[in-house]
Amino acid sequence: MTPPDTPTAGDDAPVLFVWPPASPDAPIDADRPTDPETGPAAPVGDSWLSRLEHDLLGVRSVSFARWARSAGWQPDSKQAVCWRCAESVGPHEVDGAGCGTCRGKRLAWDRAFRLGLYEGGLRTGVMELKFGRWRRTGREIGRELGRRLADELALIGATPGEAVIVPVPASWRRRMVRGVDHTLVLASAAGRESGVRVIRAMDRRHTRPQVGLSATARAANVRGTFLARNRAGSALGRARIVVVVDDVRTTGATMTAACQLVRKMTGSRGRGSDRTGQSGGEIWAMAAAVASERRSSGVSEGGRRLGVEKFEKTFGLEV
C-alpha cells in the first residue's frame, strides 16, 4: 500500500523533501510552487550548500532566510505601515489615531504590525510551512517576527517579561490533515528570538475554510469558533501586552475573533485605559503578512499544489 505522503502517478503536488535523492541533473527549484501572476516567488542560490542539500537530501526548494538574503528582502519599514491596522500607508498619512483606513473605527486590537505584504518569497515561505510542513522556513519567518516584536516593545519601554505571545490556533482536524501547527511554529520562534513567553491560550472549533468567502461571511464563519483554555486567562491577565500571532491577515475576521476572546479573558479595556495613563492591558495583532482579498485565493491554490488534495482524498477530510 502506498503511504499517504507518497506522491502517486496522478498526483501533481510538489514535494519539498524526497528520498532517495533526485537526479543530480534536476534543477533545485523544479518543484517550487509558482505564482500564476508573478512566476516563481523566490530565486534559488547555487552555493555548495544548496547543491549538497539538493544532491544528498533531495531538497527541492530554498529556505526563507536564504531567499531573503539572495533577494535583499527586508521587513516593511514602520513608516510604510500604519501602527494601528498594519495597512500600507504613504507619507504623512498616519497620526495618533491611525490612518485613513482605520481612523475612527473600533478595532479588536490596540496595535498591529506585519513583516510585509502576502506576496513573493514571504508568501511562498508561509505556504511551504502551512501546506508543505517545512518548519525550518517557518522558524526563519518567526525569528523575523520576534525581532520586530522586540523593536516594538523597546519603542514603548516594555520588557519581554511584561508581554506574552498567543498563537491563533488551527482546529485539531486541520492540524492532523496538514501535519503541522504552523502558527505555533511561528509563535515559538518569535518567542525565542524576542524573549517573550508563548502561551497556548485558545483552542478552535473546526469550520469551513475562509478562502473564497466575503468579509461578512468570514466574520460569521469564525464567530464563536475560539475557546479559552482552562486557567489561561489569569496568565494573560498579568501581562502588560498580549501579542496575538497569525500567519496571514486578509479581512481581519480571524484576528478580530481571536483578539476579542483575549480581551474577554483578560478583562482588558484597551490602549491607555488604566488610571495611571500607561498602556496597560494592550492587545497587539502580529501577522507575518497582510493580504488583500484578491490575493487570498492563492492560499488555496498553493496549498493544493503542495499536497492538500491528497490528504483530503486519503482521509476524507476538508482542509
Secondary structure, 3 states (H helix, E strand, C coil): CCCCCCCCCCCCCCCCCCCCCCCCCCCCCCCCCEECCCEECCCCCCCHHHHHHHHHHCCCCCCHHHHHHHHCCCCCCHHHECCCCCCECCCCCCECCECCCCCCCCCCCCEEEEEEECCHHHHHHHHHHHCCCCHHHHHHHHHHHHHHHHHHHHHCCCCHHHEEEEECCCCHHHHHHHCCCHHHHHHHHHHHHHCCEECCCEEECCCCCCCCCCHHHHHHHHCCCEEECCCHHHHHHCCCEEEEEEEEECCCHHHHHHHHHHHHHHCCCCCCCCCCCCCCCEEEEEEEEECCCCCCHHHHHHHHHCCHHHHHHHHCCCC
